[in-house]
Amino acid sequence: MSRLPPFDATKLDAAQKAVYDRIASGARGGVGGPFIPLLTSPELCGRVEQVGVFIRYECSVPMRLRELAILCVGQHWKAAYEWYAHAPIAAKQGVPQAVIDAIGRGAETVPFDAEADRTVHGFVRELLRSGQVSDGSYDAVRRLLGEKGAVELTGLVGYYSLLAMQLNVFQVAPPPPFKAPWG
């Protein structure tokens, strides 16, 4: 049950409508998930959405690794809508279902077949759990993605954490019968 009234695009004020229209006509092709509560503050929503366009569609981290990182964030924050939206994209990007399932359960051992996946997962999980990463994790990500990629991956974790918090605080649920893998 959402903490906000049911969304009605016909009741948006001018500032909200401008942001709504920009999002709806952009790369996402629609407005949903965390952007519904964010529209309550069109200024915040517009700025967050613009960062998101870069993080999701334009950053230097390869799409498969972006989606893997998003799953780690969604699982960490138990953001069911984030998982609902991104697990299918991760699968389409070639992340094996066994890896998706293990991350969803929060398993300590994940059956990676790609070293890049293992490196990104380790970095993201360490960052989320401790707020920092070891020199070894940083060096591995830097070797894989470069310094720019390390910065952008860290930004991705922050961005999707922000979205997960919006989803959780405002109780934005995926449509039934979806069930999150963490129960």
Sequence and secondary structure as in RCSB ss.txt:
>XXXX:A:sequence
MSRLPPFDATKLDAAQKAVYDRIASGARGGVGGPFIPLLTSPELCGRVEQVGVFIRYECSVPMRLRELAILCVGQ
HWKAAYEWYAHAPIAAKQGVPQAVIDAIGRGAETVPFDAEADRTVHGFVRELLRSGQVSDGSYDAVRRLLGEKGA
VELTGLVGYYSLLAMQLNVFQVAPPPPFKAPWG
>XXXX:A:secstr
  SS    GGG  HHHHHHHHHHHTSTT S  TTHHHHTTSHHHHHHHHHHHHIIIIISSS HHHHHHHHHHHHH
HHT HHHHHHHHHHHHHTT  HHHHHHHHHT SS   S HHHHHHHHHHHHHHHHSS  HHHHHHHHHHHHHHHH
HHHHHHHHHHHHHHHHHHHTT    TT   TT 
